[in-house]
Amino acid sequence: MSDQQPEATPEQQAHVRRLLAKARHTEPLPPEVAQRLDGVLGQLVSEGPRAIDPPPPPGPAPVDELAARRRRRVTGLLAAAAAVVVVGVGIGQLTDLSGGSDSDDSGGADVSSAGSAADEDGAADVPERQPQAPGEVPSQEPSGPPPQLAGARPPNVSADFATDAARLRPRAVVPSAAGTVVTGADLSDDPMFVCDPTPAGPGLLLAVRYDDRPAVLAYRPARGDTQPVELLRCGTGDVLRSTVLPAP
């Protein structure tokens, strides 16, 4: 039986070169890879030249055959060493990737926690709104004087003064105090209602017409169960008519 081995083909040599290229690593080797590589190199050193050149066969051997066997032996050992380095480096990279993933997860959790804390702080800075009762209308500051009969012609007061006074009381909306002097513009928006400044006194006022002349109907503050009502002449404040109504 012959111990001659075929010489490494160019494809095999290219495969070894690829393994060596993949084994290129600038960072320190993992401890287990370095230990296995040291073992292979130690085996080569301990075996000496026999690790590369097997015992020559009996009889003379051609120089080319010895060189071919040497190249095949070296090629096999280098391929084994390169495979050891590639496998070890791959395991180390997988370990690094796994650790990086854990770091990323923990970093993401820290960012999320920080964001939640910022949201809580921002919510704490916002003043808390007071609850509002159902159906409650927000309070508003009064704007301007009390409403008047805009554009409406002042009503007429007839001889039945008590009946007219009771009928017109809901329309008296212009307030007046003691010593107040009013004009026609204070009582009505009707340009035809011209009333000279008139001392009105306290109560609620309404612009009216009496005997086809402008006048002021004054509802005085209630006194017990009754409320006095007076009809005033424009310009002087003289009482033209008066009556007493039940207090509203």
PATORLUM-677941 format. One record per residue (C-alpha): x, y, z. Coordinates in steps of 0.2 Angstrom, whole numbers, plus 2048, in hexadecimal, padded with zeros to 3 digits. Layout:
<rs>
XYZ/...
</rs>
This chain:
<rs>
800800800/8088117FB/808820807/80982C7FA/7FC83A7FC/7F68457EE/7FD8577ED/7F18657F3/7E786C7E5/7E587F7E2/7D387E7E9/7DA8777F9/7E78847FB/7DB8927F7/7CF88A805/7DE88B811/7E189D80C/7CF8A180F/7CF899820/7DF8A3825/7D78B381F/7C78B0829/7D28AC838/7DA8BE837/7D58C6847/7DC8D684F/7D58D4860/7DC8C786D/7D78B586A/7CA8AD876/7D48A3883/7CD89287D/7D289686B/7E489B870/7E588B87B/7E088086C/7EC889860/7FA88786D/7F787586E/7F887285B/80887C85A/80F873869/80B863860/815868851/82486E85B/82485D866/823852856/83185C84E/83585983C/82B84983C/81B85383E/81E85A82D/82884C824/82283B827/82F82D828/83682A816/83181A80E/83F80D80B/8498117FD/84D8227F5/83F82E7F2/83E83B7E6/84184D7EC/8318537E4/8278467ED/82E84B7FE/82B85D7FB/8198597F5/81684F805/81D85E810/81186A807/80285F80A/80685C81C/80986F820/7F9873816/7EF867821/7F686E831/7F388082C/7E287C827/7DE874838/7E6883841/7DC88F837/7CC88583A/7CF88684D/7D289984C/7C389C841/7B789284D/7BE89A85C/7BC8AC856/7AB8A8850/7A68A2861/7AD8B2869/7A48BD85C/7948B4860/7978B7873/79B8C9870/78B8CB865/7808C3873/7888CF880/7858DE875/7738D9873/7718D8886/77A8E9887/76E8F187A/75F8EA883/7658F1894/76990188B/758902883/7508FE894/75A90C89C/75491888F/742913891/7439158A3/74B9268A1/73D92B895/72F9258A1/73792F8AF/73893E8A5/72593C8A0/72193A8B2/72B94A8B7/7239548A9/71194E8AE/7169548C0/71A9658BA/7099688B1/6FD96F8BD/6EE9648C1/6DD9698BB/6CF96B8C7/6C195F8C3/6B19688BC/6A09638C1/69595C8B4/68B9698AB/6959778B3/6989868A8/6A998E8AA/6A799F8B4/6AA9AE8A9/6AD9C08AE/69E9CC8AB/6A19D589B/6999E6899/6899ED8A0/6799E38A3/6709DF893/6649EC88C/6559EB87F/6609ED870/6579F4861/6469F286A/63AA0086B/635A0587D/6249FE882/615A09885/60EA0C896/5FBA0E897/5EFA158A4/5EFA048AC/600A078B3/6009F88C0/5FC9EB8B3/6099F28A7/6169F38B5/6139E18BA/6149DC8A8/6249E58A4/62E9E18B4/6389D28AC/63E9DF89E/6469EB8AB/6589E68AA/6629F68AC/6689F88BE/669A098C7/670A0F8D8/66BA1D8E3/671A2E8DA/672A268C9/66EA318BA/669A288AA/666A2D898/65CA2688A/66CA1D883/66EA15894/65DA0D893/65AA09880/663A07870/654A0E867/65AA1F85F/648A26860/648A24873/650A35879/650A3788C/659A45894/664A418A3/658A3B8B1/65CA388C3/656A268C4/65AA208D6/65CA0D8DB/6549FF8D3/6529F78C1/64DA038B3/644A018A2/641A0D894/62FA10890/623A1C888/615A25891/609A30888/614A2F879/623A36883/633A2D889/633A2889B/63CA1D8A8/634A0E8B1/63DA0B8C1/63A9FB8CB/640A008DD/6489F38E9/63C9E88F1/6369EC902/6309DC90B/6229D4900/6209E38F5/62A9ED8E8/6269FF8E4/626A048D1/627A168CB/625A1E8BA/632A2D8B8/632A3C8AC/641A3D8A1/64DA4C8A6/646A4F8B7/642A3E8BF/631A448C5/625A358C9/617A358BD/60FA248C3/612A188D1/60CA078D7/6119F98E2/6139E78DC/6169D78E6/6299D48E8/6309C98DB/
</rs>
